[in-house]
């Protein structure tokens, strides 16, 4: 069964849809089947993947009111392993029509259930409100990914979302987890960004994603071309950041399912920027490397730890003494060259 991740934050303008589009596209680029479900009446995730707004096309509204099945609503995208259930502005009517409906909070979960076996990841793009649409997404999700800016008001708003998550756990979805908090439009040069990051790290700990998304013009331009950033400009910092975020989330899922072997490298492996050249090359390291926060396996004894440190020091000395060190020319050679 695939992992269902709701990208949610009731505060608008924090990069939810940008994160949903590019995270889902990065999952697909990692050669795993991925479904993106647009739950926002603004339907920006739909247009951001190149689908024109069409009220006649089956969309999330028809799914919630029981007018179609999820299989019939699925649309193909430009990425081979990414599919989309689009949205339309008529989706806002579902907030009113479902008020008296039976199992109104479980409509999305029940509709998507037949598709879970087909996709390794299902990403839900939520609207910027704590309404019935967001409630349906959180009830259907296994985990919540919270995009937020490193600003004061963002800290205020996140407390309301966490309160909603706790209420949903108590009433509808006890297994709902927080996948992580990812900082978007991040500028590490400002003192405010550093202070907010430190506060989030203190509160969320390892749930704060190691990957942050910088301000990047290519991320803003890509939706106008109906493409995710990794198709619009795979070398952009925005595209590379979302690829790293996807790898980090995949690594978290793998570490939760499989115990770490005793011989595993305890270090933190970060993919080089040059490795992210195109969609195909961006995915190479998914199976063989560990990204994001990694648990360090300590040696079993102090003697073993000392041996490890000594070995590293010896390797460093031998490297410094190797033939790769540039030799200083003799006086005679300098005279000849002059």
C-alpha positions as a Python dict, from the first residue, in 0.01 Angstrom:
ca = {
    (1, 'X'): (0, 0, 0),
    (2, 'X'): (128, 346, -93),
    (3, 'X'): (208, 618, 157),
    (4, 'X'): (-42, 905, 152),
    (5, 'X'): (111, 1246, 230),
    (6, 'X'): (-107, 1555, 273),
    (7, 'X'): (71, 1884, 205),
    (8, 'X'): (-117, 2113, 441),
    (9, 'X'): (-98, 2450, 612),
    (10, 'X'): (-400, 2674, 668),
    (11, 'X'): (-183, 2981, 604),
    (12, 'X'): (-181, 3087, 239),
    (13, 'X'): (125, 3170, 33),
    (14, 'X'): (366, 2930, 205),
    (15, 'X'): (434, 2713, -101),
    (16, 'X'): (190, 2424, -52),
    (17, 'X'): (104, 2377, -418),
    (18, 'X'): (463, 2435, -532),
    (19, 'X'): (572, 2172, -282),
    (20, 'X'): (297, 1928, -383),
    (21, 'X'): (376, 1957, -755),
    (22, 'X'): (753, 1936, -726),
    (23, 'X'): (760, 1674, -452),
    (24, 'X'): (524, 1447, -645),
    (25, 'X'): (727, 1502, -963),
    (26, 'X'): (1049, 1421, -780),
    (27, 'X'): (896, 1100, -644),
    (28, 'X'): (799, 1006, -1000),
    (29, 'X'): (1148, 1090, -1120),
    (30, 'X'): (1272, 842, -859),
    (31, 'X'): (1094, 579, -1071),
    (32, 'X'): (812, 511, -828),
    (33, 'X'): (448, 541, -927),
    (34, 'X'): (303, 859, -777),
    (35, 'X'): (-45, 1009, -770),
    (36, 'X'): (-106, 1379, -706),
    (37, 'X'): (-458, 1467, -590),
    (38, 'X'): (-557, 1832, -624),
    (39, 'X'): (-793, 1908, -332),
    (40, 'X'): (-784, 2287, -374),
    (41, 'X'): (-1068, 2468, -557),
    (42, 'X'): (-806, 2707, -700),
    (43, 'X'): (-680, 2402, -895),
    (44, 'X'): (-328, 2542, -924),
    (45, 'X'): (-172, 2197, -900),
    (46, 'X'): (-381, 2099, -1202),
    (47, 'X'): (-272, 2392, -1419),
    (48, 'X'): (83, 2365, -1283),
    (49, 'X'): (112, 2024, -1446),
    (50, 'X'): (-15, 2148, -1780),
    (51, 'X'): (-386, 2057, -1764),
    (52, 'X'): (-620, 2338, -1867),
    (53, 'X'): (-915, 2404, -1640),
    (54, 'X'): (-1214, 2213, -1773),
    (55, 'X'): (-1542, 2194, -1578),
    (56, 'X'): (-1653, 1895, -1786),
    (57, 'X'): (-1351, 1685, -1690),
    (58, 'X'): (-1391, 1449, -1396),
    (59, 'X'): (-1224, 1599, -1092),
    (60, 'X'): (-1198, 1585, -714),
    (61, 'X'): (-1545, 1734, -674),
    (62, 'X'): (-1704, 1439, -856),
    (63, 'X'): (-1494, 1209, -637),
    (64, 'X'): (-1618, 1359, -310),
    (65, 'X'): (-1986, 1366, -405),
    (66, 'X'): (-1972, 1008, -533),
    (67, 'X'): (-2036, 1093, -899),
    (68, 'X'): (-1732, 901, -1027),
    (69, 'X'): (-1465, 657, -920),
    (70, 'X'): (-1106, 756, -859),
    (71, 'X'): (-988, 532, -1143),
    (72, 'X'): (-1203, 723, -1393),
    (73, 'X'): (-1077, 1062, -1268),
    (74, 'X'): (-704, 986, -1299),
    (75, 'X'): (-519, 1183, -1570),
    (76, 'X'): (-175, 1121, -1717),
    (77, 'X'): (96, 1390, -1700),
    (78, 'X'): (418, 1469, -1884),
    (79, 'X'): (611, 1250, -1639),
    (80, 'X'): (581, 879, -1712),
    (81, 'X'): (522, 770, -1352),
    (82, 'X'): (316, 1065, -1230),
    (83, 'X'): (-63, 1076, -1247),
    (84, 'X'): (-305, 1347, -1140),
    (85, 'X'): (-662, 1372, -1015),
    (86, 'X'): (-742, 1732, -1114),
    (87, 'X'): (-958, 1989, -938),
    (88, 'X'): (-1192, 2267, -1047),
    (89, 'X'): (-1343, 2572, -880),
    (90, 'X'): (-1674, 2387, -839),
    (91, 'X'): (-1493, 2186, -570),
    (92, 'X'): (-1573, 2468, -328),
    (93, 'X'): (-1937, 2356, -340),
    (94, 'X'): (-1838, 2030, -173),
    (95, 'X'): (-1791, 2220, 154),
    (96, 'X'): (-2165, 2293, 154),
    (97, 'X'): (-2299, 1980, -11),
    (98, 'X'): (-2121, 1740, 225),
    (99, 'X'): (-2236, 1905, 548),
    (100, 'X'): (-2525, 1662, 592),
    (101, 'X'): (-2367, 1373, 400),
    (102, 'X'): (-2301, 1037, 561),
    (103, 'X'): (-1932, 973, 644),
    (104, 'X'): (-1852, 1320, 514),
    (105, 'X'): (-1502, 1317, 668),
    (106, 'X'): (-1414, 984, 501),
    (107, 'X'): (-1528, 1061, 147),
    (108, 'X'): (-1177, 1109, 5),
    (109, 'X'): (-1029, 814, 193),
    (110, 'X'): (-1305, 581, 71),
    (111, 'X'): (-1275, 706, -288),
    (112, 'X'): (-895, 669, -307),
    (113, 'X'): (-875, 333, -128),
    (114, 'X'): (-897, 121, -448),
    (115, 'X'): (-592, 303, -592),
    (116, 'X'): (-350, 272, -303),
    (117, 'X'): (-201, -56, -425),
    (118, 'X'): (-97, 107, -755),
    (119, 'X'): (106, 395, -617),
    (120, 'X'): (400, 409, -381),
    (121, 'X'): (319, 770, -295),
    (122, 'X'): (-8, 963, -302),
    (123, 'X'): (36, 1339, -250),
    (124, 'X'): (-266, 1549, -151),
    (125, 'X'): (-253, 1923, -222),
    (126, 'X'): (-476, 2089, 40),
    (127, 'X'): (-645, 2431, 24),
    (128, 'X'): (-525, 2715, 252),
    (129, 'X'): (-805, 2665, 504),
    (130, 'X'): (-905, 2425, 780),
    (131, 'X'): (-1231, 2335, 608),
    (132, 'X'): (-1405, 2012, 511),
    (133, 'X'): (-1174, 1964, 211),
    (134, 'X'): (-863, 1980, 428),
    (135, 'X'): (-1034, 1758, 686),
    (136, 'X'): (-1100, 1494, 419),
    (137, 'X'): (-736, 1509, 309),
    (138, 'X'): (-603, 1471, 664),
    (139, 'X'): (-837, 1180, 736),
    (140, 'X'): (-719, 1009, 417),
    (141, 'X'): (-349, 1073, 484),
    (142, 'X'): (-87, 865, 659),
    (143, 'X'): (122, 1174, 731),
    (144, 'X'): (122, 1553, 697),
    (145, 'X'): (402, 1752, 536),
    (146, 'X'): (386, 2113, 657),
    (147, 'X'): (547, 2378, 433),
    (148, 'X'): (610, 2707, 607),
    (149, 'X'): (811, 3024, 574),
    (150, 'X'): (1069, 3128, 830),
    (151, 'X'): (853, 3414, 957),
    (152, 'X'): (684, 3502, 1284),
    (153, 'X'): (325, 3471, 1159),
    (154, 'X'): (405, 3125, 1028),
    (155, 'X'): (494, 3018, 1381),
    (156, 'X'): (160, 3148, 1506),
    (157, 'X'): (-39, 2968, 1238),
    (158, 'X'): (128, 2632, 1278),
    (159, 'X'): (-9, 2592, 1632),
    (160, 'X'): (-363, 2592, 1492),
    (161, 'X'): (-274, 2323, 1239),
    (162, 'X'): (-115, 2107, 1508),
    (163, 'X'): (-429, 2142, 1720),
    (164, 'X'): (-639, 2029, 1422),
    (165, 'X'): (-409, 1730, 1366),
    (166, 'X'): (-450, 1627, 1730),
    (167, 'X'): (-829, 1651, 1703),
    (168, 'X'): (-827, 1437, 1387),
    (169, 'X'): (-611, 1180, 1562),
    (170, 'X'): (-860, 1160, 1844),
    (171, 'X'): (-1171, 1135, 1628),
    (172, 'X'): (-1101, 1003, 1278),
    (173, 'X'): (-742, 901, 1204),
    (174, 'X'): (-540, 785, 1506),
    (175, 'X'): (-242, 685, 1288),
    (176, 'X'): (-192, 1031, 1136),
    (177, 'X'): (172, 1137, 1166),
    (178, 'X'): (370, 1450, 1094),
    (179, 'X'): (596, 1365, 801),
    (180, 'X'): (794, 1679, 859),
    (181, 'X'): (810, 2056, 848),
    (182, 'X'): (987, 2195, 543),
    (183, 'X'): (1103, 2556, 522),
    (184, 'X'): (1011, 2718, 190),
    (185, 'X'): (1124, 3044, 28),
    (186, 'X'): (1412, 3020, 271),
    (187, 'X'): (1687, 3283, 290),
    (188, 'X'): (1951, 3168, 535),
    (189, 'X'): (2125, 3506, 527),
    (190, 'X'): (1864, 3677, 745),
    (191, 'X'): (1872, 3670, 1123),
    (192, 'X'): (1496, 3609, 1135),
    (193, 'X'): (1528, 3295, 925),
    (194, 'X'): (1800, 3164, 1154),
    (195, 'X'): (1595, 3239, 1466),
    (196, 'X'): (1279, 3074, 1330),
    (197, 'X'): (1479, 2771, 1218),
    (198, 'X'): (1631, 2736, 1564),
    (199, 'X'): (1286, 2761, 1725),
    (200, 'X'): (1141, 2499, 1489),
    (201, 'X'): (1439, 2272, 1551),
    (202, 'X'): (1384, 2301, 1925),
    (203, 'X'): (1013, 2224, 1895),
    (204, 'X'): (1003, 1962, 1616),
    (205, 'X'): (1349, 1808, 1650),
    (206, 'X'): (1414, 1554, 1375),
    (207, 'X'): (1072, 1630, 1222),
    (208, 'X'): (1221, 1950, 1079),
    (209, 'X'): (1337, 1845, 734),
    (210, 'X'): (1709, 1874, 671),
    (211, 'X'): (1627, 2003, 324),
    (212, 'X'): (1500, 2359, 292),
    (213, 'X'): (1363, 2516, -26),
    (214, 'X'): (1534, 2844, -122),
    (215, 'X'): (1375, 3138, -297),
    (216, 'X'): (1417, 3055, -664),
    (217, 'X'): (1281, 3230, -971),
    (218, 'X'): (1265, 2903, -1168),
    (219, 'X'): (1016, 2760, -918),
    (220, 'X'): (795, 3065, -976),
    (221, 'X'): (829, 3049, -1355),
    (222, 'X'): (767, 2676, -1401),
    (223, 'X'): (385, 2677, -1338),
    (224, 'X'): (332, 2933, -1616),
    (225, 'X'): (477, 2674, -1854),
    (226, 'X'): (265, 2393, -1709),
    (227, 'X'): (571, 2204, -1588),
    (228, 'X'): (730, 2104, -1259),
    (229, 'X'): (1068, 2266, -1196),
    (230, 'X'): (1266, 1950, -1274),
    (231, 'X'): (1127, 1952, -1629),
    (232, 'X'): (1145, 2329, -1671),
    (233, 'X'): (1501, 2368, -1541),
    (234, 'X'): (1651, 2057, -1377),
    (235, 'X'): (1970, 2246, -1290),
    (236, 'X'): (1791, 2515, -1088),
    (237, 'X'): (1842, 2529, -714),
    (238, 'X'): (1467, 2488, -662),
    (239, 'X'): (1449, 2166, -865),
    (240, 'X'): (1756, 2024, -690),
    (241, 'X'): (1613, 2109, -348),
    (242, 'X'): (1286, 1924, -413),
    (243, 'X'): (1476, 1623, -544),
    (244, 'X'): (1673, 1618, -219),
    (245, 'X'): (1350, 1653, -19),
    (246, 'X'): (1198, 1357, -205),
    (247, 'X'): (1507, 1148, -135),
    (248, 'X'): (1495, 1248, 231),
    (249, 'X'): (1132, 1139, 264),
    (250, 'X'): (1201, 814, 79),
    (251, 'X'): (1496, 747, 310),
    (252, 'X'): (1277, 809, 616),
    (253, 'X'): (1027, 556, 487),
    (254, 'X'): (1297, 299, 415),
    (255, 'X'): (1458, 341, 757),
    (256, 'X'): (1119, 297, 924),
    (257, 'X'): (1052, -27, 736),
    (258, 'X'): (1398, -187, 734),
    (259, 'X'): (1638, -219, 1030),
    (260, 'X'): (1981, -68, 975),
    (261, 'X'): (2247, -337, 922),
    (262, 'X'): (2541, -348, 1162),
    (263, 'X'): (2783, -291, 876),
    (264, 'X'): (2598, 13, 743),
    (265, 'X'): (2794, 333, 697),
    (266, 'X'): (2687, 561, 983),
    (267, 'X'): (2779, 877, 798),
    (268, 'X'): (2547, 1128, 636),
    (269, 'X'): (2561, 1108, 255),
    (270, 'X'): (2459, 1423, 72),
    (271, 'X'): (2419, 1408, -308),
    (272, 'X'): (2646, 1637, -504),
    (273, 'X'): (2491, 1919, -703),
    (274, 'X'): (2653, 1794, -1023),
    (275, 'X'): (2468, 1464, -987),
    (276, 'X'): (2139, 1643, -1052),
    (277, 'X'): (2174, 1705, -1425),
    (278, 'X'): (1844, 1578, -1560),
    (279, 'X'): (1544, 1381, -1452),
    (280, 'X'): (1708, 1046, -1511),
    (281, 'X'): (2036, 1136, -1339),
    (282, 'X'): (1858, 1298, -1046),
    (283, 'X'): (1737, 965, -918),
    (284, 'X'): (2041, 743, -922),
    (285, 'X'): (2118, 744, -554),
    (286, 'X'): (1777, 656, -414),
    (287, 'X'): (1850, 293, -342),
    (288, 'X'): (2213, 315, -241),
    (289, 'X'): (2244, 623, -23),
    (290, 'X'): (2090, 773, 286),
    (291, 'X'): (1967, 1130, 284),
    (292, 'X'): (1843, 1363, 551),
    (293, 'X'): (1885, 1301, 924),
    (294, 'X'): (2049, 964, 983),
    (295, 'X'): (2100, 779, 1309),
    (296, 'X'): (2470, 739, 1380),
    (297, 'X'): (2565, 389, 1494),
    (298, 'X'): (2833, 430, 1761),
    (299, 'X'): (3113, 175, 1814),
    (300, 'X'): (3043, -85, 2081),
    (301, 'X'): (3330, 15, 2309),
    (302, 'X'): (3572, 296, 2383),
    (303, 'X'): (3861, 92, 2236),
    (304, 'X'): (3675, 46, 1911),
    (305, 'X'): (3594, 418, 1900),
    (306, 'X'): (3959, 505, 1957),
    (307, 'X'): (4058, 265, 1680),
    (308, 'X'): (3818, 431, 1439),
    (309, 'X'): (3953, 779, 1522),
    (310, 'X'): (4310, 658, 1487),
    (311, 'X'): (4233, 499, 1152),
    (312, 'X'): (4078, 819, 1020),
    (313, 'X'): (4377, 1023, 1138),
    (314, 'X'): (4621, 779, 974),
    (315, 'X'): (4429, 796, 647),
    (316, 'X'): (4437, 1176, 655),
    (317, 'X'): (4816, 1183, 718),
    (318, 'X'): (4884, 934, 439),
    (319, 'X'): (4673, 1139, 201),
    (320, 'X'): (4867, 1455, 286),
    (321, 'X'): (5196, 1270, 228),
    (322, 'X'): (5086, 1121, -106),
    (323, 'X'): (5231, 1214, -441),
    (324, 'X'): (4942, 1444, -512),
    (325, 'X'): (5115, 1723, -316),
    (326, 'X'): (5264, 1982, -550),
    (327, 'X'): (5647, 1988, -534),
    (328, 'X'): (5838, 2317, -490),
    (329, 'X'): (6075, 2376, -785),
    (330, 'X'): (6448, 2396, -718),
    (331, 'X'): (6646, 2719, -755),
    (332, 'X'): (6802, 2596, -1080),
    (333, 'X'): (6464, 2519, -1230),
    (334, 'X'): (6335, 2862, -1130),
    (335, 'X'): (6641, 3026, -1300),
    (336, 'X'): (6577, 2829, -1620),
    (337, 'X'): (6213, 2924, -1630),
    (338, 'X'): (6309, 3290, -1581),
}
